[in-house]
Amino acid sequence: MDRSKNETLSSFQFVDLAFIAFALVKPNYFRVIEKLLFLKNKIV
């Protein structure tokens, strides 16, 4: 169980990095990213 938890956390970190990079390219999507991060934190 701990192993799968760590794997999901690392994948979430990768997704966060992708979102940040995307936000740098398209700043107007920053609000959408904020909402997604908020939902992700709620799930975790």
Secondary structure, DSSP 8 states (H G I E B T S, - for coil): -HHHHHHHHHHHHHHHHHHHHHHHH-GGGHHHHHHHHHHHHHH-
